[in-house]
Structure formats: structure tokens, C-alpha cells
Amino acid sequence: MPINGGSVSFEEELRGFGYINRHTNIFVSVESQEFTETLLGIPVEIRVIPSEYQFDYGDGTVRTTHSPGAPAAESGSFQDPRSLVDAETSTSHVYTQTGIFPVAVTTTFIGEYRLPGGAWTPISGTAAVPASPGEADIWKLDHRQVSGECRDTSYWGCNGPVEIGPGDRPPEIFADQYDESGNYTGP
């Protein structure tokens, strides 16, 4: 009986993109599941219910919670699109370094069963099931004063929403705006 551990999720608009020292909202999309198995010729209904979530944020931080988290709009942390890059939720995380971090969540399920016409009965023990992993892509902000318009893409800040250095990749939310050499091509 394969239990689906769900998947690590991020704000849809950001796809794992975040800034250093700001909240990155991470949650797991997982639901209760029901199965029917036949034991000794009797159909038995089995229900597994998520009860605990262990978030491994990929930077050495691990948090266990009874909440799977949710998009910021559902948690009340969302006021406008700019706030998504610093939306504090029950499962958000503040990264203190830049980089690409593998994010994993393990969901602990409790179980119940029932025979035809019977009541649900708890199953002793639990099952810990990993979710499909995700990646948090964390960048730093760099502000400089500029005077005038961008007339040449070689000027600082004139090569798109972020400057891509050697060996870097553009954040997934901007990937379609760069060519294979890392040059900004626009939206």
C-alpha cells in the first residue's frame, strides 16, 4: 500500500526563489488517503492521516511541526505581491547564506482501519513518508545609486532583474528572461 508523501511546495509566483535574511515560505502539499485491501476475503478500509511534518531546510535547520504550512494568502501573511519574498508563516524559513538549498519534508502518518459496517479503529504505530523534494534558491540584494537611464547593458543594474555571474544560474522565476550565456533578454 503506497502512501503518497506529497511534495515540497513554495509560493507559486516565486518557485523557491527568496532573499537572504528574509522569510521564504515553504510548505508541503499532502492529504489524508484511503485504501481498500482484502484480508482473508474481507474488504478492509484503511485511512492514513498526516499528523506531523519534519522540514529539513537544507542549511542544517530542521523543524518539526503539526502544520503542513500553506501559501501565504491562505495563512493571512499576504498583503501584496512584494510581501511574498518576506512572508512569515508557521513553516517559513530565514536563510542566512545565499545558495541553492535542497528542501525535504518527511510526513508522519497515523492510521485507522474499519471492517464493513464497523467504526474506525486506530492502527498502532506510524509511517514516516518523504515528500518529493524541492530547492530553495536564495539570493542577496545589492543596492547602488544610479543616475539616469540604462543606455548600455554593461552598466551595473542594466542587465535585468539580477546579474548572473560565472557558474550561476538565473532564479527559476526569471529563467525564461536569460539566454544560455546568462545575458538578460527581457520578459
C-alpha positions as CSV (number, residue, x, y, z in Angstrom):
1,M,0.0,0.0,0.0
2,P,2.0,3.0,-1.2
3,I,1.4,6.2,0.8
4,N,1.9,9.4,-1.1
5,G,4.2,11.7,0.9
6,G,3.1,14.7,-1.2
7,S,5.5,17.4,-2.4
8,V,7.6,20.3,-1.1
9,S,5.9,23.5,-2.3
10,F,6.7,27.2,-2.5
11,E,4.8,30.3,-3.4
12,E,3.6,29.6,-6.9
13,E,4.8,33.0,-8.2
14,L,8.3,32.5,-6.7
15,R,9.0,28.8,-7.3
16,G,11.5,28.6,-4.5
17,F,13.2,32.0,-5.1
18,G,14.0,34.0,-2.0
19,Y,16.3,36.6,-0.5
20,I,18.9,36.2,2.3
21,N,17.7,37.2,5.7
22,R,14.1,37.2,4.7
23,H,11.3,34.6,5.1
24,T,11.0,32.0,2.4
25,N,7.6,30.3,2.6
26,I,7.9,26.5,2.3
27,F,5.1,24.1,2.8
28,V,4.1,20.5,1.9
29,S,1.1,19.6,-0.2
30,V,-0.1,16.3,1.3
31,E,-3.6,14.9,2.2
32,S,-5.2,12.1,4.0
33,Q,-5.6,9.0,1.9
34,E,-7.9,6.0,1.9
35,F,-7.2,2.5,0.6
36,T,-9.3,-0.7,0.5
37,E,-7.4,-4.0,1.0
38,T,-8.9,-7.5,1.1
39,L,-7.7,-9.6,4.1
40,L,-8.9,-13.2,4.5
41,G,-11.6,-12.4,1.9
42,I,-12.9,-9.4,3.9
43,P,-12.6,-5.8,2.4
44,V,-10.9,-3.6,5.0
45,E,-10.8,0.2,4.6
46,I,-7.6,1.9,5.7
47,R,-7.2,5.6,6.2
48,V,-3.8,7.4,6.7
49,I,-3.8,10.9,8.2
50,P,-0.9,13.3,8.2
51,S,-0.1,14.2,11.8
52,E,3.5,15.6,11.9
53,Y,5.8,17.2,9.4
54,Q,9.6,17.4,9.7
55,F,11.0,20.2,7.5
56,D,14.7,20.0,6.6
57,Y,15.6,23.3,5.0
58,G,18.9,22.2,3.6
59,D,21.1,24.5,5.6
60,G,21.3,22.4,8.7
61,T,18.0,23.7,10.1
62,V,15.3,21.1,10.9
63,R,11.9,21.9,12.3
64,T,9.1,19.6,13.3
65,T,5.5,20.9,13.3
66,H,1.9,19.7,13.3
67,S,1.1,22.1,10.4
68,P,1.9,21.4,6.8
69,G,2.0,25.1,6.1
70,A,0.2,26.8,3.3
71,P,0.6,29.5,0.7
72,A,0.9,33.0,2.3
73,A,-2.5,34.0,1.0
74,E,-4.1,31.2,3.0
75,S,-2.2,31.9,6.1
76,G,-3.1,35.6,6.2
77,S,0.5,36.7,5.7
78,F,-0.1,38.1,2.2
79,Q,-0.8,41.8,1.6
80,D,0.6,42.4,-1.8
81,P,2.9,40.6,-4.3
82,R,6.0,42.3,-2.9
83,S,5.4,40.8,0.5
84,L,5.7,37.2,-0.9
85,V,9.5,37.5,-0.7
86,D,9.3,38.0,3.1
87,A,6.1,36.2,4.1
88,E,6.4,34.8,7.6
89,T,4.3,31.7,8.1
90,S,4.4,28.8,10.5
91,T,6.7,26.9,8.1
92,S,8.7,29.7,6.5
93,H,12.5,29.8,7.0
94,V,15.1,32.6,7.0
95,Y,18.3,31.6,5.2
96,T,21.4,33.3,6.4
97,Q,23.5,32.4,3.3
98,T,23.0,32.5,-0.4
99,G,22.8,29.4,-2.5
100,I,20.6,26.6,-3.7
101,F,19.3,24.5,-0.8
102,P,17.7,21.1,-1.1
103,V,14.5,21.1,0.9
104,A,13.0,17.9,2.2
105,V,9.9,17.2,4.2
106,T,9.0,13.9,5.9
107,T,5.4,13.5,6.9
108,T,4.4,11.2,9.7
109,F,1.1,9.5,9.2
110,I,-1.2,7.8,11.7
111,G,-3.6,5.1,10.5
112,E,-7.1,3.8,11.1
113,Y,-9.0,0.8,9.7
114,R,-12.6,-0.4,9.6
115,L,-14.4,-3.5,8.7
116,P,-17.6,-3.4,6.7
117,G,-20.3,-1.7,8.9
118,G,-17.8,-1.0,11.7
119,A,-16.3,2.1,13.3
120,W,-12.8,3.4,12.5
121,T,-10.2,1.8,14.8
122,P,-6.7,3.2,15.3
123,I,-3.7,1.3,14.0
124,S,-0.7,1.2,16.3
125,G,2.5,2.8,15.1
126,T,3.1,5.5,12.4
127,A,4.6,5.7,9.0
128,A,7.2,8.3,8.0
129,V,7.0,9.1,4.3
130,P,9.2,11.6,2.4
131,A,7.7,14.2,0.1
132,S,9.1,14.9,-3.3
133,P,11.9,17.4,-2.6
134,G,12.3,21.0,-3.7
135,E,15.0,23.6,-4.0
136,A,15.2,27.0,-2.3
137,D,17.2,29.4,-4.5
138,I,18.4,32.2,-2.2
139,W,19.9,35.4,-3.4
140,K,21.2,38.6,-1.8
141,L,20.0,42.1,-2.5
142,D,22.5,44.7,-3.7
143,H,21.6,48.3,-3.9
144,R,23.5,51.1,-5.6
145,Q,22.7,54.7,-6.5
146,V,22.5,55.3,-10.2
147,S,21.8,58.4,-12.2
148,G,20.0,58.2,-15.5
149,E,18.6,55.5,-17.7
150,C,20.3,52.3,-18.7
151,R,21.9,53.0,-22.1
152,D,24.3,50.1,-22.1
153,T,23.7,46.6,-20.7
154,S,27.3,46.6,-19.4
155,Y,26.4,49.2,-16.8
156,W,25.6,47.9,-13.3
157,G,22.0,47.1,-12.8
158,C,21.2,47.3,-16.6
159,N,21.3,43.6,-17.3
160,G,17.9,42.5,-16.0
161,P,16.4,41.9,-12.6
162,V,19.6,40.1,-11.4
163,E,23.2,39.9,-12.6
164,I,24.3,36.4,-13.4
165,G,27.9,35.6,-12.6
166,P,30.1,32.8,-14.0
167,G,28.8,29.4,-12.8
168,D,25.5,30.9,-11.6
169,R,22.1,30.2,-13.0
170,P,19.2,32.6,-13.1
171,P,16.5,32.1,-10.5
172,E,13.8,29.8,-11.9
173,I,11.3,32.7,-11.8
174,F,13.5,34.7,-14.3
175,A,15.0,31.8,-16.3
176,D,12.9,32.5,-19.4
177,Q,14.4,36.0,-19.5
178,Y,18.0,34.9,-20.0
179,D,19.9,33.3,-22.8
180,E,22.3,30.3,-22.3
181,S,25.2,32.7,-21.6
182,G,23.4,34.4,-18.8
183,N,22.6,37.6,-20.7
184,Y,19.2,39.3,-20.0
185,T,16.8,39.1,-22.9
186,G,13.8,40.6,-21.2
187,P,10.3,39.4,-20.2
